[in-house]
Amino acid sequence: MFPIMNARDRPTVRHLETLVAVADHGSFRRAAASLGMSQPALSAQVQGAEELLGVQVFERDRRSVLVTPAGED
């Protein structure tokens, strides 16, 4: 369970959109293209969301992106 956060410490809608897009597409590149943003910008959004949530949402390697158990919650 996630701790209660102040409004400024919560992920934004944009953060959540990027997390869903990466999970749906299984790829940062394809998720970025679907959202009309660059891959580095998407990566920064995902990293920011993970920092705010205090969990690693995705397990990354050179070829794929997998949702972690914490990311599934």
PyMOL Python script that loads the backbone (N, CA, C, O; Angstrom):
from pymol import cmd

cmd.read_pdbstr("""\
ATOM      1  N   MET A   1       0.847  -1.167   0.000  1.00  0.00           N
ATOM      2  CA  MET A   1       0.000   0.000   0.000  1.00  0.00           C
ATOM      3  C   MET A   1       0.899   1.240   0.000  1.00  0.00           C
ATOM      4  O   MET A   1       1.962   1.254   0.622  1.00  0.00           O
ATOM      5  N   PHE A   2       0.456   2.262  -0.700  1.00  0.00           N
ATOM      6  CA  PHE A   2       1.237   3.482  -0.808  1.00  0.00           C
ATOM      7  C   PHE A   2       0.864   4.441   0.316  1.00  0.00           C
ATOM      8  O   PHE A   2      -0.295   4.504   0.726  1.00  0.00           O
ATOM      9  N   PRO A   3       1.854   5.190   0.814  1.00  0.00           N
ATOM     10  CA  PRO A   3       1.554   6.154   1.879  1.00  0.00           C
ATOM     11  C   PRO A   3       0.718   7.312   1.337  1.00  0.00           C
ATOM     12  O   PRO A   3       0.733   7.588   0.138  1.00  0.00           O
ATOM     13  N   ILE A   4      -0.008   7.984   2.222  1.00  0.00           N
ATOM     14  CA  ILE A   4      -0.763   9.176   1.829  1.00  0.00           C
ATOM     15  C   ILE A   4       0.238  10.292   1.563  1.00  0.00           C
ATOM     16  O   ILE A   4       1.176  10.501   2.332  1.00  0.00           O
ATOM     17  N   MET A   5       0.023  11.011   0.455  1.00  0.00           N
ATOM     18  CA  MET A   5       0.974  12.034   0.034  1.00  0.00           C
ATOM     19  C   MET A   5       0.291  13.388  -0.032  1.00  0.00           C
ATOM     20  O   MET A   5      -0.921  13.486  -0.225  1.00  0.00           O
ATOM     21  N   ASN A   6       1.099  14.432   0.133  1.00  0.00           N
ATOM     22  CA  ASN A   6       0.623  15.784  -0.120  1.00  0.00           C
ATOM     23  C   ASN A   6       0.404  15.936  -1.612  1.00  0.00           C
ATOM     24  O   ASN A   6       1.003  15.209  -2.404  1.00  0.00           O
ATOM     25  N   ALA A   7      -0.447  16.870  -2.004  1.00  0.00           N
ATOM     26  CA  ALA A   7      -0.761  17.065  -3.424  1.00  0.00           C
ATOM     27  C   ALA A   7       0.491  17.306  -4.256  1.00  0.00           C
ATOM     28  O   ALA A   7       0.577  16.810  -5.379  1.00  0.00           O
ATOM     29  N   ARG A   8       1.440  18.036  -3.752  1.00  0.00           N
ATOM     30  CA  ARG A   8       2.644  18.326  -4.541  1.00  0.00           C
ATOM     31  C   ARG A   8       3.569  17.124  -4.668  1.00  0.00           C
ATOM     32  O   ARG A   8       4.452  17.105  -5.525  1.00  0.00           O
ATOM     33  N   ASP A   9       3.371  16.125  -3.820  1.00  0.00           N
ATOM     34  CA  ASP A   9       4.207  14.929  -3.848  1.00  0.00           C
ATOM     35  C   ASP A   9       3.561  13.777  -4.615  1.00  0.00           C
ATOM     36  O   ASP A   9       4.111  12.677  -4.665  1.00  0.00           O
ATOM     37  N   ARG A  10       2.408  14.025  -5.206  1.00  0.00           N
ATOM     38  CA  ARG A  10       1.702  12.987  -5.955  1.00  0.00           C
ATOM     39  C   ARG A  10       2.092  13.027  -7.421  1.00  0.00           C
ATOM     40  O   ARG A  10       2.409  14.091  -7.954  1.00  0.00           O
ATOM     41  N   PRO A  11       2.071  11.888  -8.067  1.00  0.00           N
ATOM     42  CA  PRO A  11       2.308  11.890  -9.511  1.00  0.00           C
ATOM     43  C   PRO A  11       1.198  12.675 -10.219  1.00  0.00           C
ATOM     44  O   PRO A  11       0.045  12.675  -9.786  1.00  0.00           O
ATOM     45  N   THR A  12       1.559  13.325 -11.286  1.00  0.00           N
ATOM     46  CA  THR A  12       0.580  14.064 -12.087  1.00  0.00           C
ATOM     47  C   THR A  12      -0.149  13.111 -13.023  1.00  0.00           C
ATOM     48  O   THR A  12       0.228  11.948 -13.164  1.00  0.00           O
ATOM     49  N   VAL A  13      -1.187  13.615 -13.653  1.00  0.00           N
ATOM     50  CA  VAL A  13      -1.895  12.819 -14.658  1.00  0.00           C
ATOM     51  C   VAL A  13      -0.926  12.431 -15.769  1.00  0.00           C
ATOM     52  O   VAL A  13      -0.987  11.313 -16.280  1.00  0.00           O
ATOM     53  N   ARG A  14      -0.044  13.332 -16.142  1.00  0.00           N
ATOM     54  CA  ARG A  14       0.940  13.032 -17.201  1.00  0.00           C
ATOM     55  C   ARG A  14       1.852  11.891 -16.777  1.00  0.00           C
ATOM     56  O   ARG A  14       2.157  11.013 -17.584  1.00  0.00           O
ATOM     57  N   HIS A  15       2.294  11.891 -15.517  1.00  0.00           N
ATOM     58  CA  HIS A  15       3.096  10.769 -15.014  1.00  0.00           C
ATOM     59  C   HIS A  15       2.340   9.459 -15.194  1.00  0.00           C
ATOM     60  O   HIS A  15       2.889   8.476 -15.689  1.00  0.00           O
ATOM     61  N   LEU A  16       1.077   9.458 -14.788  1.00  0.00           N
ATOM     62  CA  LEU A  16       0.282   8.235 -14.860  1.00  0.00           C
ATOM     63  C   LEU A  16       0.039   7.805 -16.301  1.00  0.00           C
ATOM     64  O   LEU A  16       0.052   6.611 -16.602  1.00  0.00           O
ATOM     65  N   GLU A  17      -0.182   8.769 -17.194  1.00  0.00           N
ATOM     66  CA  GLU A  17      -0.349   8.443 -18.611  1.00  0.00           C
ATOM     67  C   GLU A  17       0.895   7.762 -19.168  1.00  0.00           C
ATOM     68  O   GLU A  17       0.794   6.814 -19.946  1.00  0.00           O
ATOM     69  N   THR A  18       2.065   8.245 -18.770  1.00  0.00           N
ATOM     70  CA  THR A  18       3.297   7.634 -19.286  1.00  0.00           C
ATOM     71  C   THR A  18       3.469   6.222 -18.731  1.00  0.00           C
ATOM     72  O   THR A  18       3.904   5.325 -19.453  1.00  0.00           O
ATOM     73  N   LEU A  19       3.135   6.017 -17.460  1.00  0.00           N
ATOM     74  CA  LEU A  19       3.248   4.671 -16.884  1.00  0.00           C
ATOM     75  C   LEU A  19       2.326   3.699 -17.603  1.00  0.00           C
ATOM     76  O   LEU A  19       2.730   2.581 -17.920  1.00  0.00           O
ATOM     77  N   VAL A  20       1.104   4.111 -17.860  1.00  0.00           N
ATOM     78  CA  VAL A  20       0.142   3.242 -18.553  1.00  0.00           C
ATOM     79  C   VAL A  20       0.611   2.957 -19.976  1.00  0.00           C
ATOM     80  O   VAL A  20       0.524   1.821 -20.443  1.00  0.00           O
ATOM     81  N   ALA A  21       1.107   3.982 -20.666  1.00  0.00           N
ATOM     82  CA  ALA A  21       1.563   3.790 -22.047  1.00  0.00           C
ATOM     83  C   ALA A  21       2.724   2.800 -22.111  1.00  0.00           C
ATOM     84  O   ALA A  21       2.754   1.937 -22.987  1.00  0.00           O
ATOM     85  N   VAL A  22       3.671   2.921 -21.194  1.00  0.00           N
ATOM     86  CA  VAL A  22       4.811   1.989 -21.196  1.00  0.00           C
ATOM     87  C   VAL A  22       4.323   0.574 -20.901  1.00  0.00           C
ATOM     88  O   VAL A  22       4.754  -0.377 -21.554  1.00  0.00           O
ATOM     89  N   ALA A  23       3.437   0.428 -19.935  1.00  0.00           N
ATOM     90  CA  ALA A  23       2.909  -0.900 -19.609  1.00  0.00           C
ATOM     91  C   ALA A  23       2.145  -1.479 -20.800  1.00  0.00           C
ATOM     92  O   ALA A  23       2.282  -2.664 -21.106  1.00  0.00           O
ATOM     93  N   ASP A  24       1.347  -0.656 -21.469  1.00  0.00           N
ATOM     94  CA  ASP A  24       0.561  -1.129 -22.611  1.00  0.00           C
ATOM     95  C   ASP A  24       1.431  -1.521 -23.799  1.00  0.00           C
ATOM     96  O   ASP A  24       1.171  -2.524 -24.464  1.00  0.00           O
ATOM     97  N   HIS A  25       2.464  -0.726 -24.062  1.00  0.00           N
ATOM     98  CA  HIS A  25       3.293  -0.940 -25.253  1.00  0.00           C
ATOM     99  C   HIS A  25       4.498  -1.842 -24.998  1.00  0.00           C
ATOM    100  O   HIS A  25       5.066  -2.394 -25.941  1.00  0.00           O
ATOM    101  N   GLY A  26       4.897  -1.997 -23.725  1.00  0.00           N
ATOM    102  CA  GLY A  26       6.046  -2.839 -23.415  1.00  0.00           C
ATOM    103  C   GLY A  26       7.359  -2.287 -23.938  1.00  0.00           C
ATOM    104  O   GLY A  26       8.343  -3.017 -24.061  1.00  0.00           O
ATOM    105  N   SER A  27       7.374  -1.003 -24.243  1.00  0.00           N
ATOM    106  CA  SER A  27       8.554  -0.374 -24.841  1.00  0.00           C
ATOM    107  C   SER A  27       8.488   1.124 -24.586  1.00  0.00           C
ATOM    108  O   SER A  27       7.447   1.754 -24.774  1.00  0.00           O
ATOM    109  N   PHE A  28       9.610   1.684 -24.157  1.00  0.00           N
ATOM    110  CA  PHE A  28       9.670   3.136 -23.960  1.00  0.00           C
ATOM    111  C   PHE A  28       9.558   3.857 -25.301  1.00  0.00           C
ATOM    112  O   PHE A  28       8.901   4.893 -25.402  1.00  0.00           O
ATOM    113  N   ARG A  29      10.194   3.310 -26.319  1.00  0.00           N
ATOM    114  CA  ARG A  29      10.172   3.955 -27.639  1.00  0.00           C
ATOM    115  C   ARG A  29       8.758   4.008 -28.200  1.00  0.00           C
ATOM    116  O   ARG A  29       8.307   5.059 -28.655  1.00  0.00           O
ATOM    117  N   ARG A  30       8.059   2.879 -28.169  1.00  0.00           N
ATOM    118  CA  ARG A  30       6.689   2.840 -28.709  1.00  0.00           C
ATOM    119  C   ARG A  30       5.733   3.665 -27.848  1.00  0.00           C
ATOM    120  O   ARG A  30       4.834   4.320 -28.375  1.00  0.00           O
ATOM    121  N   ALA A  31       5.919   3.636 -26.543  1.00  0.00           N
ATOM    122  CA  ALA A  31       5.073   4.444 -25.663  1.00  0.00           C
ATOM    123  C   ALA A  31       5.275   5.928 -25.942  1.00  0.00           C
ATOM    124  O   ALA A  31       4.307   6.687 -26.007  1.00  0.00           O
ATOM    125  N   ALA A  32       6.514   6.339 -26.105  1.00  0.00           N
ATOM    126  CA  ALA A  32       6.807   7.748 -26.402  1.00  0.00           C
ATOM    127  C   ALA A  32       6.162   8.164 -27.716  1.00  0.00           C
ATOM    128  O   ALA A  32       5.573   9.241 -27.809  1.00  0.00           O
ATOM    129  N   ALA A  33       6.269   7.323 -28.719  1.00  0.00           N
ATOM    130  CA  ALA A  33       5.666   7.633 -30.026  1.00  0.00           C
ATOM    131  C   ALA A  33       4.150   7.761 -29.894  1.00  0.00           C
ATOM    132  O   ALA A  33       3.550   8.650 -30.499  1.00  0.00           O
ATOM    133  N   SER A  34       3.533   6.891 -29.118  1.00  0.00           N
ATOM    134  CA  SER A  34       2.072   6.931 -28.967  1.00  0.00           C
ATOM    135  C   SER A  34       1.614   8.195 -28.247  1.00  0.00           C
ATOM    136  O   SER A  34       0.495   8.663 -28.457  1.00  0.00           O
ATOM    137  N   LEU A  35       2.477   8.742 -27.402  1.00  0.00           N
ATOM    138  CA  LEU A  35       2.142   9.955 -26.659  1.00  0.00           C
ATOM    139  C   LEU A  35       2.636  11.226 -27.355  1.00  0.00           C
ATOM    140  O   LEU A  35       2.375  12.335 -26.889  1.00  0.00           O
ATOM    141  N   GLY A  36       3.343  11.061 -28.461  1.00  0.00           N
ATOM    142  CA  GLY A  36       3.856  12.219 -29.191  1.00  0.00           C
ATOM    143  C   GLY A  36       4.956  12.951 -28.451  1.00  0.00           C
ATOM    144  O   GLY A  36       5.042  14.178 -28.498  1.00  0.00           O
ATOM    145  N   MET A  37       5.798  12.189 -27.766  1.00  0.00           N
ATOM    146  CA  MET A  37       6.916  12.797 -27.041  1.00  0.00           C
ATOM    147  C   MET A  37       8.189  12.020 -27.326  1.00  0.00           C
ATOM    148  O   MET A  37       8.140  10.908 -27.853  1.00  0.00           O
ATOM    149  N   SER A  38       9.316  12.595 -26.984  1.00  0.00           N
ATOM    150  CA  SER A  38      10.585  11.909 -27.209  1.00  0.00           C
ATOM    151  C   SER A  38      10.783  10.823 -26.161  1.00  0.00           C
ATOM    152  O   SER A  38      10.199  10.870 -25.078  1.00  0.00           O
ATOM    153  N   GLN A  39      11.611   9.849 -26.499  1.00  0.00           N
ATOM    154  CA  GLN A  39      11.903   8.768 -25.549  1.00  0.00           C
ATOM    155  C   GLN A  39      12.611   9.302 -24.305  1.00  0.00           C
ATOM    156  O   GLN A  39      12.279   8.869 -23.201  1.00  0.00           O
ATOM    157  N   PRO A  40      13.580  10.233 -24.432  1.00  0.00           N
ATOM    158  CA  PRO A  40      14.197  10.766 -23.211  1.00  0.00           C
ATOM    159  C   PRO A  40      13.198  11.505 -22.306  1.00  0.00           C
ATOM    160  O   PRO A  40      13.296  11.419 -21.082  1.00  0.00           O
ATOM    161  N   ALA A  41      12.245  12.224 -22.897  1.00  0.00           N
ATOM    162  CA  ALA A  41      11.234  12.923 -22.099  1.00  0.00           C
ATOM    163  C   ALA A  41      10.332  11.918 -21.384  1.00  0.00           C
ATOM    164  O   ALA A  41       9.984  12.116 -20.220  1.00  0.00           O
ATOM    165  N   LEU A  42       9.958  10.854 -22.067  1.00  0.00           N
ATOM    166  CA  LEU A  42       9.140   9.815 -21.451  1.00  0.00           C
ATOM    167  C   LEU A  42       9.915   9.147 -20.318  1.00  0.00           C
ATOM    168  O   LEU A  42       9.364   8.914 -19.242  1.00  0.00           O
ATOM    169  N   SER A  43      11.176   8.842 -20.553  1.00  0.00           N
ATOM    170  CA  SER A  43      12.004   8.225 -19.510  1.00  0.00           C
ATOM    171  C   SER A  43      12.074   9.103 -18.274  1.00  0.00           C
ATOM    172  O   SER A  43      12.014   8.601 -17.151  1.00  0.00           O
ATOM    173  N   ALA A  44      12.199  10.405 -18.469  1.00  0.00           N
ATOM    174  CA  ALA A  44      12.246  11.343 -17.343  1.00  0.00           C
ATOM    175  C   ALA A  44      10.916  11.349 -16.588  1.00  0.00           C
ATOM    176  O   ALA A  44      10.906  11.409 -15.358  1.00  0.00           O
ATOM    177  N   GLN A  45       9.794  11.287 -17.311  1.00  0.00           N
ATOM    178  CA  GLN A  45       8.481  11.234 -16.675  1.00  0.00           C
ATOM    179  C   GLN A  45       8.321   9.957 -15.849  1.00  0.00           C
ATOM    180  O   GLN A  45       7.823   9.993 -14.724  1.00  0.00           O
ATOM    181  N   VAL A  46       8.745   8.841 -16.414  1.00  0.00           N
ATOM    182  CA  VAL A  46       8.651   7.565 -15.696  1.00  0.00           C
ATOM    183  C   VAL A  46       9.531   7.597 -14.451  1.00  0.00           C
ATOM    184  O   VAL A  46       9.107   7.179 -13.373  1.00  0.00           O
ATOM    185  N   GLN A  47      10.743   8.088 -14.601  1.00  0.00           N
ATOM    186  CA  GLN A  47      11.645   8.169 -13.450  1.00  0.00           C
ATOM    187  C   GLN A  47      11.059   9.070 -12.370  1.00  0.00           C
ATOM    188  O   GLN A  47      11.127   8.743 -11.185  1.00  0.00           O
ATOM    189  N   GLY A  48      10.486  10.195 -12.770  1.00  0.00           N
ATOM    190  CA  GLY A  48       9.864  11.097 -11.798  1.00  0.00           C
ATOM    191  C   GLY A  48       8.703  10.437 -11.078  1.00  0.00           C
ATOM    192  O   GLY A  48       8.555  10.590  -9.866  1.00  0.00           O
ATOM    193  N   ALA A  49       7.883   9.708 -11.808  1.00  0.00           N
ATOM    194  CA  ALA A  49       6.752   9.006 -11.192  1.00  0.00           C
ATOM    195  C   ALA A  49       7.241   7.952 -10.216  1.00  0.00           C
ATOM    196  O   ALA A  49       6.704   7.822  -9.116  1.00  0.00           O
ATOM    197  N   GLU A  50       8.258   7.198 -10.613  1.00  0.00           N
ATOM    198  CA  GLU A  50       8.801   6.166  -9.721  1.00  0.00           C
ATOM    199  C   GLU A  50       9.372   6.788  -8.450  1.00  0.00           C
ATOM    200  O   GLU A  50       9.216   6.233  -7.363  1.00  0.00           O
ATOM    201  N   GLU A  51      10.026   7.925  -8.581  1.00  0.00           N
ATOM    202  CA  GLU A  51      10.574   8.601  -7.397  1.00  0.00           C
ATOM    203  C   GLU A  51       9.453   9.068  -6.474  1.00  0.00           C
ATOM    204  O   GLU A  51       9.541   8.905  -5.257  1.00  0.00           O
ATOM    205  N   LEU A  52       8.402   9.648  -7.050  1.00  0.00           N
ATOM    206  CA  LEU A  52       7.282  10.110  -6.232  1.00  0.00           C
ATOM    207  C   LEU A  52       6.566   8.948  -5.550  1.00  0.00           C
ATOM    208  O   LEU A  52       6.159   9.060  -4.394  1.00  0.00           O
ATOM    209  N   LEU A  53       6.412   7.844  -6.259  1.00  0.00           N
ATOM    210  CA  LEU A  53       5.739   6.677  -5.694  1.00  0.00           C
ATOM    211  C   LEU A  53       6.631   5.895  -4.733  1.00  0.00           C
ATOM    212  O   LEU A  53       6.136   5.164  -3.876  1.00  0.00           O
ATOM    213  N   GLY A  54       7.938   6.050  -4.876  1.00  0.00           N
ATOM    214  CA  GLY A  54       8.874   5.337  -4.019  1.00  0.00           C
ATOM    215  C   GLY A  54       9.027   3.866  -4.365  1.00  0.00           C
ATOM    216  O   GLY A  54       9.452   3.067  -3.531  1.00  0.00           O
ATOM    217  N   VAL A  55       8.679   3.506  -5.606  1.00  0.00           N
ATOM    218  CA  VAL A  55       8.813   2.125  -6.063  1.00  0.00           C
ATOM    219  C   VAL A  55       9.311   2.106  -7.497  1.00  0.00           C
ATOM    220  O   VAL A  55       9.127   3.065  -8.246  1.00  0.00           O
ATOM    221  N   GLN A  56       9.939   1.014  -7.864  1.00  0.00           N
ATOM    222  CA  GLN A  56      10.325   0.799  -9.256  1.00  0.00           C
ATOM    223  C   GLN A  56       9.145   0.138  -9.944  1.00  0.00           C
ATOM    224  O   GLN A  56       8.768  -0.979  -9.592  1.00  0.00           O
ATOM    225  N   VAL A  57       8.559   0.814 -10.919  1.00  0.00           N
ATOM    226  CA  VAL A  57       7.365   0.325 -11.606  1.00  0.00           C
ATOM    227  C   VAL A  57       7.731  -0.656 -12.716  1.00  0.00           C
ATOM    228  O   VAL A  57       6.995  -1.604 -12.989  1.00  0.00           O
ATOM    229  N   PHE A  58       8.882  -0.414 -13.354  1.00  0.00           N
ATOM    230  CA  PHE A  58       9.300  -1.240 -14.486  1.00  0.00           C
ATOM    231  C   PHE A  58      10.685  -1.820 -14.265  1.00  0.00           C
ATOM    232  O   PHE A  58      11.565  -1.189 -13.679  1.00  0.00           O
ATOM    233  N   GLU A  59      10.848  -3.031 -14.749  1.00  0.00           N
ATOM    234  CA  GLU A  59      12.165  -3.655 -14.846  1.00  0.00           C
ATOM    235  C   GLU A  59      12.582  -3.526 -16.303  1.00  0.00           C
ATOM    236  O   GLU A  59      11.884  -3.991 -17.205  1.00  0.00           O
ATOM    237  N   ARG A  60      13.718  -2.896 -16.521  1.00  0.00           N
ATOM    238  CA  ARG A  60      14.148  -2.586 -17.877  1.00  0.00           C
ATOM    239  C   ARG A  60      15.369  -3.392 -18.255  1.00  0.00           C
ATOM    240  O   ARG A  60      16.232  -3.673 -17.424  1.00  0.00           O
ATOM    241  N   ASP A  61      15.428  -3.759 -19.524  1.00  0.00           N
ATOM    242  CA  ASP A  61      16.674  -4.243 -20.103  1.00  0.00           C
ATOM    243  C   ASP A  61      16.744  -3.688 -21.516  1.00  0.00           C
ATOM    244  O   ASP A  61      15.885  -2.900 -21.911  1.00  0.00           O
ATOM    245  N   ARG A  62      17.731  -4.079 -22.268  1.00  0.00           N
ATOM    246  CA  ARG A  62      17.946  -3.485 -23.594  1.00  0.00           C
ATOM    247  C   ARG A  62      16.820  -3.793 -24.575  1.00  0.00           C
ATOM    248  O   ARG A  62      16.623  -3.051 -25.537  1.00  0.00           O
ATOM    249  N   ARG A  63      16.085  -4.868 -24.350  1.00  0.00           N
ATOM    250  CA  ARG A  63      15.079  -5.294 -25.325  1.00  0.00           C
ATOM    251  C   ARG A  63      13.639  -5.200 -24.860  1.00  0.00           C
ATOM    252  O   ARG A  63      12.732  -5.195 -25.692  1.00  0.00           O
ATOM    253  N   SER A  64      13.400  -5.125 -23.568  1.00  0.00           N
ATOM    254  CA  SER A  64      12.018  -5.143 -23.109  1.00  0.00           C
ATOM    255  C   SER A  64      11.840  -4.366 -21.818  1.00  0.00           C
ATOM    256  O   SER A  64      12.799  -3.990 -21.144  1.00  0.00           O
ATOM    257  N   VAL A  65      10.597  -4.146 -21.509  1.00  0.00           N
ATOM    258  CA  VAL A  65      10.207  -3.488 -20.260  1.00  0.00           C
ATOM    259  C   VAL A  65       9.130  -4.364 -19.632  1.00  0.00           C
ATOM    260  O   VAL A  65       8.130  -4.681 -20.276  1.00  0.00           O
ATOM    261  N   LEU A  66       9.330  -4.751 -18.395  1.00  0.00           N
ATOM    262  CA  LEU A  66       8.358  -5.572 -17.667  1.00  0.00           C
ATOM    263  C   LEU A  66       7.835  -4.801 -16.477  1.00  0.00           C
ATOM    264  O   LEU A  66       8.584  -4.067 -15.832  1.00  0.00           O
ATOM    265  N   VAL A  67       6.562  -4.959 -16.182  1.00  0.00           N
ATOM    266  CA  VAL A  67       5.981  -4.332 -15.006  1.00  0.00           C
ATOM    267  C   VAL A  67       6.401  -5.161 -13.792  1.00  0.00           C
ATOM    268  O   VAL A  67       6.274  -6.386 -13.792  1.00  0.00           O
ATOM    269  N   THR A  68       6.900  -4.482 -12.763  1.00  0.00           N
ATOM    270  CA  THR A  68       7.283  -5.163 -11.525  1.00  0.00           C
ATOM    271  C   THR A  68       6.032  -5.475 -10.701  1.00  0.00           C
ATOM    272  O   THR A  68       4.970  -4.913 -10.967  1.00  0.00           O
ATOM    273  N   PRO A  69       6.138  -6.356  -9.712  1.00  0.00           N
ATOM    274  CA  PRO A  69       4.995  -6.592  -8.833  1.00  0.00           C
ATOM    275  C   PRO A  69       4.486  -5.301  -8.171  1.00  0.00           C
ATOM    276  O   PRO A  69       3.277  -5.116  -8.025  1.00  0.00           O
ATOM    277  N   ALA A  70       5.392  -4.421  -7.778  1.00  0.00           N
ATOM    278  CA  ALA A  70       4.991  -3.132  -7.202  1.00  0.00           C
ATOM    279  C   ALA A  70       4.238  -2.296  -8.229  1.00  0.00           C
ATOM    280  O   ALA A  70       3.296  -1.583  -7.882  1.00  0.00           O
ATOM    281  N   GLY A  71       4.649  -2.381  -9.491  1.00  0.00           N
ATOM    282  CA  GLY A  71       3.982  -1.642 -10.555  1.00  0.00           C
ATOM    283  C   GLY A  71       2.591  -2.170 -10.842  1.00  0.00           C
ATOM    284  O   GLY A  71       1.725  -1.425 -11.301  1.00  0.00           O
ATOM    285  N   GLU A  72       2.374  -3.431 -10.581  1.00  0.00           N
ATOM    286  CA  GLU A  72       1.054  -4.019 -10.798  1.00  0.00           C
ATOM    287  C   GLU A  72       0.068  -3.574  -9.735  1.00  0.00           C
ATOM    288  O   GLU A  72      -1.138  -3.536  -9.979  1.00  0.00           O
ATOM    289  N   ASP A  73       0.575  -3.236  -8.554  1.00  0.00           N
ATOM    290  CA  ASP A  73      -0.309  -2.751  -7.472  1.00  0.00           C
ATOM    291  C   ASP A  73      -0.788  -1.380  -7.820  1.00  0.00           C
ATOM    292  O   ASP A  73      -1.542  -0.777  -7.057  1.00  0.00           O
TER     293      ASP A  73
END
""", "prot")
cmd.dss("prot")
cmd.show_as("cartoon", "prot")
cmd.util.cbc("prot")
cmd.orient("prot")
